[in-house]
C-alpha cells in the first residue's frame, strides 16, 4: 500500500498517466481517474486517422485543435477536481487521524477543557476556567482545548501563566476561528469529527464549563461512550451547578423516570461549582492509554 501511494504521488509530480503508475484495477479506477483524468489521452498514428470508432464516427470529426495535437481526450467533460471525490476525502481523513495521533503522542497528563467560545474575559466562568488551568498547570498537567476564544482561551491562559504545556486543537472554518494567543502547541483540523476524537482520545479527565450546542454534544458523546463501555471510565467534571443542574434535572425527570437511561448513569459525571472543587476531583487521576 505504501508503494502504491508512492507511485501515485510520483506520477502526480512527473505528469505520468494512470497507466504508468498502477494497472487499472476495477476497485481503484474511480480514484485514479479523478487524479489523472486531465493527463490521459490516446495518441493516434497517421494510418489510423481515417479509422472509425465502434459507433461508426470518424475520428477525423473530433475538434481540429485536438487533431493538431495528435490526441483525443478520453475523459468526460467538464473535468472533475480530484479533491472533491470520496477517495481523496478518505485519504485526507486518514492523514488527519495520523497527524493528530502523532501530535498527541509525546504529551503527558492531559486534561481537556470544553466550554463556550462566546464568554468575555469578565465572565465568571472565564475566570474560573483560567484559575483551573493555572491549578492544573502547576500540578504538572497538560491543558488541551479547542484553541479558540472564551472558555478555551481561559484554560490555555491559565496553563501558560503556570508554565505548563498549553495545547489548542483548532478547527478550520469559512470565517476562520482564530487560535487564541495563549496556545503554545497548536494543531488545526479540517474535519470536526477528527478534531473531536483528538480532544478526547488521550486525556485522563474532561472538564465541561457552561457552553452551547457544541459543548453539550461533546459532553453527551463522552458520557455515552463510557456508558456503553466503548471507552474506559474517565472522570467527567461539569463546572457550574446552576447551568448543569437544570439540564441533568431534566435528564432525571424525563429519561430516568421513563427508563430511557438507568439511574446509575447519573454517576458517570460530577457537578461542581468552582475551580478548586474541579481540581480536587481531578488531581489524583492517572495517565491513560488511547481509548
DOBAZA-792230 format. One record per atom (N, C-alpha, C): residue in one letter; x, y, z. Coordinates in steps of 0.2 Angstrom, whole numbers, padded with zeros to 4 digits, always signed. Last residue first. Example, Ala and Ser with C-alpha at 12.3 -4.5 7.8 and 13.67 -1.06 7.14 Angstrom:
S+0064-0011+0035/S+0068-0005+0036/S+0064+0000+0039/A+0066-0028+0039/A+0062-0022+0039/A+0066-0016+0039/
END
This chain:
X-0041+0027+0121/X-0047+0024+0122/X-0046+0017+0125/X-0024+0027+0124/X-0029+0029+0120/X-0035+0024+0120/X-0021+0026+0143/X-0020+0024+0136/X-0025+0027+0131/X-0018+0038+0156/X-0022+0033+0152/X-0020+0032+0145/X-0013+0043+0172/X-0012+0043+0165/X-0016+0037+0162/X-0026+0046+0184/X-0020+0043+0182/X-0019+0044+0174/X-0030+0059+0196/X-0032+0055+0191/X-0025+0052+0188/X-0029+0068+0207/X-0026+0061+0208/X-0028+0057+0202/X-0036+0080+0203/X-0028+0080+0204/X-0025+0073+0205/X-0050+0080+0201/X-0045+0078+0195/X-0038+0077+0197/X-0056+0085+0211/X-0059+0079+0208/X-0054+0076+0203/X-0049+0097+0214/X-0049+0092+0219/X-0052+0085+0216/X-0053+0105+0203/X-0046+0102+0204/X-0046+0097+0209/X-0066+0107+0206/X-0064+0103+0200/X-0057+0100+0200/X-0065+0115+0217/X-0068+0109+0218/X-0066+0104+0212/X-0058+0126+0212/X-0055+0122+0217/X-0058+0115+0218/X-0067+0131+0203/X-0061+0128+0200/X-0058+0124+0205/X-0084+0127+0207/X-0078+0131+0207/X-0072+0127+0204/X-0095+0118+0207/X-0096+0125+0206/X-0090+0129+0206/X-0099+0102+0199/X-0095+0106+0205/X-0097+0113+0203/X-0104+0086+0196/X-0106+0093+0195/X-0103+0097+0201/X-0098+0072+0187/X-0098+0075+0193/X-0100+0083+0192/X-0104+0056+0179/X-0101+0063+0179/X-0102+0066+0186/X-0110+0044+0181/X-0104+0045+0176/X-0101+0051+0176/X-0121+0043+0188/X-0115+0043+0192/X-0109+0043+0187/X-0132+0042+0180/X-0131+0048+0183/X-0124+0049+0187/X-0133+0029+0178/X-0129+0033+0173/X-0128+0040+0175/X-0141+0023+0187/X-0133+0023+0188/X-0130+0027+0183/X-0153+0024+0182/X-0151+0029+0187/X-0144+0029+0188/X-0152+0022+0164/X-0153+0020+0171/X-0151+0025+0176/X-0163+0029+0152/X-0157+0028+0154/X-0158+0026+0161/X-0177+0027+0150/X-0173+0028+0144/X-0165+0028+0146/X-0186+0027+0160/X-0181+0021+0159/X-0178+0021+0152/X-0193+0038+0164/X-0196+0034+0158/X-0191+0028+0156/X-0184+0043+0173/X-0191+0041+0175/X-0194+0036+0170/X-0173+0046+0166/X-0173+0040+0171/X-0180+0038+0173/X-0179+0056+0157/X-0175+0050+0155/X-0175+0044+0160/X-0185+0066+0164/X-0188+0064+0158/X-0185+0057+0155/X-0179+0068+0177/X-0186+0068+0176/X-0189+0065+0170/X-0165+0067+0174/X-0168+0063+0179/X-0175+0062+0178/X-0164+0077+0164/X-0162+0070+0162/X-0165+0065+0167/X-0168+0088+0171/X-0172+0086+0166/X-0170+0079+0164/X-0156+0088+0179/X-0163+0088+0182/X-0168+0085+0177/X-0147+0091+0170/X-0147+0085+0172/X-0153+0083+0177/X-0150+0105+0167/X-0150+0100+0162/X-0151+0093+0165/X-0149+0111+0180/X-0155+0111+0176/X-0156+0106+0171/X-0135+0109+0183/X-0140+0106+0187/X-0147+0106+0183/X-0128+0117+0174/X-0128+0109+0173/X-0134+0106+0177/X-0130+0130+0179/X-0130+0128+0172/X-0132+0121+0171/X-0128+0129+0193/X-0134+0132+0190/X-0135+0130+0183/X-0115+0123+0194/X-0121+0120+0196/X-0128+0123+0193/X-0102+0122+0186/X-0107+0127+0186/X-0114+0123+0188/X-0093+0110+0177/X-0092+0116+0182/X-0098+0121+0181/X-0092+0093+0177/X-0096+0098+0174/X-0096+0104+0179/X-0081+0081+0173/X-0082+0086+0178/X-0086+0091+0175/X-0077+0064+0172/X-0081+0070+0168/X-0083+0075+0174/X-0065+0052+0172/X-0068+0057+0176/X-0071+0063+0171/X-0068+0038+0162/X-0064+0044+0163/X-0068+0049+0167/X-0068+0021+0159/X-0071+0026+0163/X-0066+0032+0165/X-0064+0017+0142/X-0063+0016+0149/X-0067+0022+0153/X-0076+0015+0129/X-0070+0018+0132/X-0070+0017+0139/X-0088+0009+0127/X-0083+0009+0122/X-0077+0013+0123/X-0098+0007+0137/X-0091+0004+0138/X-0087+0003+0132/X-0108+0015+0137/X-0109+0009+0133/X-0102+0005+0133/X-0104+0025+0145/X-0110+0021+0147/X-0110+0015+0143/X-0093+0031+0138/X-0092+0027+0144/X-0098+0023+0146/X-0101+0036+0127/X-0095+0031+0126/X-0093+0027+0132/X-0109+0045+0134/X-0112+0039+0130/X-0107+0034+0129/X-0100+0054+0138/X-0104+0050+0143/X-0107+0044+0140/X-0096+0059+0126/X-0091+0056+0130/X-0095+0052+0136/X-0108+0064+0121/X-0105+0059+0117/X-0100+0055+0122/X-0111+0074+0130/X-0116+0069+0130/X-0112+0063+0126/X-0100+0083+0128/X-0101+0081+0134/X-0106+0074+0134/X-0102+0087+0114/X-0096+0084+0116/X-0097+0080+0123/X-0115+0093+0115/X-0113+0087+0110/X-0107+0083+0113/X-0112+0104+0124/X-0117+0098+0125/X-0116+0092+0121/X-0103+0111+0116/X-0101+0109+0122/X-0106+0103+0124/X-0112+0114+0105/X-0105+0110+0104/X-0103+0107+0110/X-0122+0122+0110/X-0123+0115+0107/X-0117+0111+0107/X-0113+0130+0123/X-0119+0130+0119/X-0119+0122+0116/X-0108+0131+0141/X-0107+0132+0134/X-0114+0131+0130/X-0100+0129+0156/X-0106+0131+0153/X-0104+0133+0145/X-0086+0117+0156/X-0089+0123+0158/X-0096+0125+0154/X-0080+0101+0158/X-0085+0105+0154/X-0088+0111+0158/X-0066+0091+0157/X-0069+0097+0161/X-0074+0101+0156/X-0060+0075+0158/X-0063+0080+0154/X-0067+0085+0159/X-0045+0066+0160/X-0051+0069+0163/X-0053+0074+0158/X-0035+0061+0152/X-0036+0057+0158/X-0042+0060+0162/X-0034+0061+0134/X-0035+0065+0141/X-0037+0060+0146/X-0034+0055+0122/X-0028+0054+0126/X-0029+0057+0133/X-0046+0059+0115/X-0043+0052+0114/X-0038+0050+0120/X-0052+0071+0114/X-0054+0066+0120/X-0049+0060+0120/X-0048+0078+0104/X-0049+0082+0110/X-0050+0077+0116/X-0047+0069+0094/X-0041+0071+0096/X-0042+0075+0103/X-0061+0068+0091/X-0058+0062+0093/X-0051+0065+0097/X-0063+0081+0086/X-0067+0079+0092/X-0063+0073+0095/X-0056+0081+0074/X-0054+0086+0080/X-0057+0083+0086/X-0063+0072+0067/X-0057+0071+0068/X-0054+0075+0074/X-0075+0080+0066/X-0075+0073+0069/X-0068+0071+0071/X-0073+0092+0059/X-0075+0092+0066/X-0074+0085+0069/X-0059+0093+0048/X-0065+0090+0049/X-0066+0090+0057/X-0047+0100+0048/X-0052+0102+0043/X-0059+0099+0045/X-0037+0107+0061/X-0041+0101+0058/X-0046+0104+0053/X-0022+0112+0069/X-0028+0113+0065/X-0031+0107+0062/X-0013+0115+0083/X-0014+0110+0078/X-0021+0111+0075/X-0001+0123+0094/X-0007+0122+0090/X-0007+0117+0085/X+0006+0125+0108/X+0006+0120+0104/X+0000+0119+0100/X+0002+0137+0115/X+0009+0136+0114/X+0010+0130+0109/X-0011+0149+0117/X-0009+0142+0114/X-0002+0142+0113/X-0014+0161+0119/X-0011+0158+0124/X-0009+0151+0123/X-0021+0168+0109/X-0014+0169+0110/X-0010+0165+0115/X-0031+0156+0100/X-0030+0161+0105/X-0023+0162+0106/X-0034+0156+0083/X-0031+0152+0088/X-0029+0157+0093/X-0050+0160+0076/X-0043+0162+0077/X-0041+0157+0083/X-0059+0153+0063/X-0059+0153+0071/X-0052+0155+0072/X-0064+0161+0048/X-0059+0157+0052/X-0059+0158+0059/X-0077+0157+0041/X-0075+0163+0044/X-0070+0160+0050/X-0075+0143+0037/X-0075+0148+0032/X-0074+0155+0035/X-0063+0135+0048/X-0070+0137+0047/X-0070+0142+0041/X-0054+0123+0056/X-0054+0127+0050/X-0061+0129+0048/X-0051+0122+0073/X-0055+0119+0068/X-0054+0125+0062/X-0037+0117+0085/X-0042+0122+0081/X-0045+0118+0075/X-0032+0113+0099/X-0034+0109+0093/X-0039+0113+0089/X-0019+0119+0109/X-0025+0121+0106/X-0026+0117+0099/X-0010+0117+0124/X-0012+0114+0118/X-0019+0117+0115/X+0002+0121+0135/X-0004+0123+0133/X-0006+0122+0125/X+0011+0115+0148/X+0010+0114+0141/X+0003+0116+0139/X+0014+0128+0160/X+0013+0122+0158/X+0012+0121+0151/X+0016+0140+0167/X+0022+0137+0164/X+0021+0130+0161/X+0005+0147+0171/X+0008+0142+0176/X+0014+0139+0173/X+0001+0154+0160/X+0004+0158+0166/X+0007+0153+0171/X-0003+0143+0152/X+0003+0147+0150/X+0006+0151+0156/X-0015+0139+0160/X-0009+0134+0159/X-0003+0138+0157/X-0023+0151+0158/X-0021+0148+0165/X-0015+0144+0165/X-0024+0151+0144/X-0021+0156+0148/X-0019+0154+0155/X-0031+0139+0142/X-0025+0140+0139/X-0021+0145+0143/X-0044+0143+0148/X-0040+0137+0150/X-0033+0137+0148/X-0047+0154+0141/X-0046+0155+0148/X-0042+0149+0151/X-0049+0149+0128/X-0044+0154+0129/X-0042+0154+0137/X-0061+0142+0131/X-0054+0139+0128/X-0048+0143+0129/X-0070+0151+0135/X-0068+0146+0140/X-0061+0143+0137/X-0065+0163+0122/X-0069+0161+0128/X-0066+0156+0133/X-0058+0156+0107/X-0058+0161+0112/X-0063+0158+0118/X-0049+0140+0103/X-0052+0146+0101/X-0053+0151+0107/X-0044+0128+0106/X-0039+0133+0104/X-0042+0139+0102/X-0050+0118+0113/X-0051+0118+0106/X-0048+0124+0102/X-0037+0112+0124/X-0043+0115+0122/X-0044+0115+0115/X-0027+0104+0136/X-0029+0104+0129/X-0036+0107+0129/X-0014+0105+0147/X-0021+0108+0146/X-0022+0108+0138/X-0005+0094+0157/X-0005+0097+0150/X-0013+0099+0149/X+0000+0096+0174/X-0005+0093+0169/X-0004+0097+0163/X+0007+0100+0185/X+0011+0096+0180/X+0006+0093+0175/X+0001+0109+0194/X+0002+0102+0196/X+0005+0097+0191/X+0001+0120+0187/X+0006+0120+0192/X+0007+0113+0195/X-0010+0117+0178/X-0003+0118+0176/X+0002+0117+0181/X-0021+0116+0187/X-0019+0110+0184/X-0012+0111+0181/X-0021+0130+0191/X-0020+0125+0196/X-0018+0118+0193/X-0023+0136+0178/X-0017+0138+0182/X-0016+0132+0187/X-0036+0131+0175/X-0030+0129+0170/X-0023+0131+0174/X-0043+0137+0185/X-0042+0129+0185/X-0036+0127+0180/X-0042+0150+0181/X-0040+0148+0188/X-0038+0140+0188/X-0049+0150+0169/X-0042+0152+0169/X-0039+0150+0176/X-0061+0146+0173/X-0058+0141+0169/X-0050+0143+0169/X-0065+0157+0181/X-0064+0150+0184/X-0060+0145+0180/X-0066+0167+0172/X-0061+0167+0177/X-0060+0161+0181/X-0076+0162+0164/X-0069+0163+0161/X-0064+0163+0166/X-0086+0162+0173/X-0084+0156+0171/X-0077+0156+0167/X-0089+0176+0174/X-0087+0172+0180/X-0084+0166+0178/X-0082+0187+0162/X-0087+0182+0164/X-0084+0178+0170/X-0072+0195+0157/X-0075+0197+0163/X-0080+0192+0166/X-0069+0190+0144/X-0064+0189+0150/X-0067+0191+0157/X-0084+0183+0138/X-0079+0188+0138/X-0074+0186+0144/X-0089+0168+0129/X-0089+0172+0135/X-0083+0177+0135/X-0090+0161+0118/X-0093+0167+0117/X-0092+0171+0124/X-0087+0147+0117/X-0082+0152+0114/X-0084+0159+0115/X-0090+0137+0131/X-0092+0142+0126/X-0086+0146+0124/X-0080+0122+0133/X-0085+0127+0135/X-0086+0132+0130/X-0068+0110+0140/X-0073+0112+0135/X-0077+0118+0138/X-0052+0104+0142/X-0057+0108+0144/X-0061+0111+0139/X-0043+0089+0146/X-0047+0093+0141/X-0052+0097+0144/X-0027+0085+0151/X-0034+0086+0153/X-0037+0091+0148/X-0013+0074+0151/X-0018+0078+0148/X-0024+0079+0151/X+0000+0068+0154/X-0005+0070+0159/X-0010+0076+0156/X+0010+0072+0140/X+0009+0069+0146/X+0003+0072+0151/X+0013+0070+0123/X+0011+0074+0128/X+0009+0069+0134/X+0018+0063+0112/X+0023+0065+0117/X+0020+0069+0123/X+0006+0061+0104/X+0010+0055+0106/X+0014+0057+0112/X-0001+0071+0097/X-0003+0070+0104/X+0002+0065+0108/X+0004+0070+0084/X+0004+0076+0088/X+0004+0075+0095/X+0000+0057+0080/X+0007+0059+0081/X+0008+0065+0085/X-0014+0059+0080/X-0011+0054+0085/X-0003+0056+0086/X-0014+0069+0069/X-0017+0070+0076/X-0014+0066+0081/X-0009+0062+0058/X-0005+0068+0061/X-0008+0070+0068/X-0019+0052+0057/X-0012+0050+0058/X-0008+0056+0061/X-0031+0059+0055/X-0030+0055+0061/X-0023+0053+0062/X-0027+0066+0043/X-0029+0070+0049/X-0028+0066+0055/X-0026+0055+0034/X-0020+0059+0036/X-0021+0063+0042/X-0039+0050+0034/X-0034+0046+0036/X-0028+0050+0038/X-0045+0062+0027/X-0047+0060+0034/X-0041+0055+0037/X-0038+0061+0015/X-0037+0067+0019/X-0039+0065+0026/X-0043+0049+0010/X-0036+0050+0011/X-0034+0056+0016/X-0056+0052+0009/X-0054+0047+0013/X-0047+0047+0015/X-0056+0062-0001/X-0058+0064+0006/X-0056+0058+0011/X-0052+0054-0012/X-0047+0059-0010/X-0049+0061-0003/X-0064+0046-0014/X-0057+0043-0012/X-0052+0048-0009/X-0074+0056-0016/X-0074+0052-0010/X-0067+0049-0008/X-0068+0071-0024/X-0071+0065-0024/X-0070+0061-0017/X-0063+0084-0024/X-0070+0083-0022/X-0072+0076-0022/X-0050+0083-0029/X-0051+0084-0022/X-0058+0084-0020/X-0051+0082-0043/X-0050+0076-0039/X-0051+0077-0032/X-0063+0090-0052/X-0057+0091-0047/X-0057+0085-0043/X-0068+0084-0067/X-0069+0084-0060/X-0063+0086-0056/X-0071+0093-0083/X-0067+0089-0078/X-0069+0090-0071/X-0087+0092-0091/X-0082+0095-0088/X-0078+0091-0084/X-0081+0078-0100/X-0081+0085-0099/X-0087+0087-0096/X-0073+0062-0097/X-0079+0066-0098/X-0077+0073-0097/X-0058+0058-0107/X-0061+0060-0100/X-0068+0063-0102/X-0050+0056-0117/X-0055+0051-0116/X-0059+0052-0110/X-0044+0067-0130/X-0045+0067-0123/X-0051+0061-0122/X-0034+0062-0142/X-0041+0063-0141/X-0041+0062-0133/X-0020+0070-0152/X-0023+0066-0146/X-0030+0067-0145/X-0013+0079-0160/X-0012+0072-0161/X-0015+0067-0155/X-0015+0092-0161/X-0011+0090-0155/X-0009+0082-0156/X-0024+0093-0171/X-0017+0096-0172/X-0012+0094-0166/X-0035+0087-0165/X-0031+0084-0171/X-0024+0086-0172/X-0039+0097-0156/X-0036+0090-0154/X-0032+0086-0159/X-0042+0106-0165/X-0037+0108-0161/X-0034+0101-0158/X-0053+0101-0171/X-0047+0102-0175/X-0041+0103-0171/X-0063+0088-0163/X-0061+0095-0163/X-0054+0096-0167/X-0067+0074-0174/X-0065+0077-0167/X-0063+0084-0168/X-0068+0068-0186/X-0073+0073-0184/X-0072+0076-0177/X-0059+0058-0188/X-0057+0065-0191/X-0062+0070-0188/X-0065+0047-0183/X-0060+0051-0178/X-0058+0057-0181/X-0081+0045-0188/X-0075+0046-0190/X-0071+0050-0184/X-0092+0033-0180/X-0090+0040-0181/X-0083+0041-0183/X-0096+0021-0177/X-0096+0022-0184/X-0094+0030-0185/X-0094+0017-0164/X-0101+0020-0166/X-0101+0022-0173/X-0081+0012-0163/X-0087+0007-0163/X-0093+0010-0165/X-0073+0023-0175/X-0074+0020-0168/X-0080+0015-0169/X-0063+0022-0190/X-0069+0024-0187/X-0070+0020-0180/X-0049+0029-0197/X-0052+0023-0194/X-0059+0026-0191/X-0041+0039-0202/X-0047+0038-0205/X-0051+0032-0202/X-0029+0038-0194/X-0033+0045-0194/X-0040+0044-0197/X-0021+0028-0194/X-0027+0027-0190/X-0031+0033-0191/X-0009+0032-0199/X-0013+0027-0203/X-0020+0026-0200/X-0003+0040-0189/X-0006+0043-0196/X-0010+0038-0199/X-0010+0036-0173/X-0005+0036-0178/X-0008+0038-0185/X-0014+0045-0158/X-0016+0042-0165/X-0010+0042-0170/X-0015+0043-0141/X-0011+0045-0147/X-0012+0042-0153/X-0026+0047-0130/X-0025+0042-0135/X-0021+0045-0140/X-0023+0052-0113/X-0025+0053-0120/X-0023+0048-0124/X-0023+0059-0096/X-0024+0053-0101/X-0026+0055-0108/X-0023+0070-0088/X-0017+0068-0091/X-0017+0063-0096/X-0035+0073-0082/X-0033+0078-0087/X-0026+0076-0090/X-0037+0061-0074/X-0041+0062-0079/X-0038+0067-0084/X-0030+0058-0062/X-0026+0058-0069/X-0030+0059-0075/X-0039+0058-0052/X-0032+0061-0051/X-0029+0062-0058/X-0050+0051-0056/X-0051+0058-0054/X-0044+0062-0053/X-0044+0039-0059/X-0047+0043-0065/X-0048+0050-0062/X-0041+0034-0047/X-0036+0036-0051/X-0038+0040-0057/X-0054+0032-0041/X-0049+0037-0038/X-0044+0039-0043/X-0059+0023-0050/X-0063+0029-0049/X-0058+0034-0046/X-0051+0012-0051/X-0051+0016-0056/X-0054+0023-0055/X-0050+0003-0041/X-0046+0009-0040/X-0047+0014-0045/X-0057-0009-0043/X-0059-0005-0037/X-0055+0001-0036/X-0052-0013-0056/X-0059-0010-0055/X-0060-0006-0049/X-0035-0007-0060/X-0040-0012-0056/X-0046-0009-0055/X-0025-0004-0071/X-0032-0001-0069/X-0036-0007-0066/X-0009-0003-0063/X-0013-0006-0068/X-0020-0004-0066/X+0000+0013-0060/X-0003+0007-0057/X-0008+0004-0062/X+0007+0022-0068/X+0008+0022-0061/X+0005+0015-0058/X+0004+0022-0081/X+0011+0022-0079/X+0012+0021-0072/X-0009+0024-0081/X-0007+0018-0083/X+0001+0017-0082/X-0011+0038-0078/X-0013+0032-0073/X-0010+0026-0075/X+0004+0046-0084/X-0003+0044-0084/X-0004+0039-0079/X+0015+0058-0076/X+0014+0052-0080/X+0006+0051-0079/X+0019+0070-0070/X+0015+0071-0075/X+0013+0064-0079/X+0027+0070-0059/X+0031+0070-0065/X+0026+0071-0071/X+0018+0071-0048/X+0024+0075-0048/X+0027+0076-0055/X+0010+0060-0050/X+0007+0067-0050/X+0013+0072-0050/X+0018+0049-0049/X+0015+0051-0056/X+0012+0058-0056/X+0022+0050-0036/X+0027+0051-0041/X+0024+0053-0048/X+0009+0047-0030/X+0012+0053-0029/X+0018+0055-0034/X+0009+0033-0035/X+0003+0038-0037/X+0006+0045-0036/X+0020+0028-0029/X+0020+0028-0036/X+0014+0033-0038/X+0016+0029-0015/X+0022+0032-0018/X+0022+0033-0025/X+0005+0022-0015/X+0004+0029-0014/X+0010+0032-0016/X+0011+0009-0017/X+0006+0011-0021/X+0005+0019-0021/X+0019+0007-0006/X+0022+0008-0013/X+0017+0011-0018/X+0010+0006+0004/X+0014+0012+0004/X+0017+0013-0003/X+0004-0006+0000/X+0000+0000+0000/X+0004+0006+0000/
END
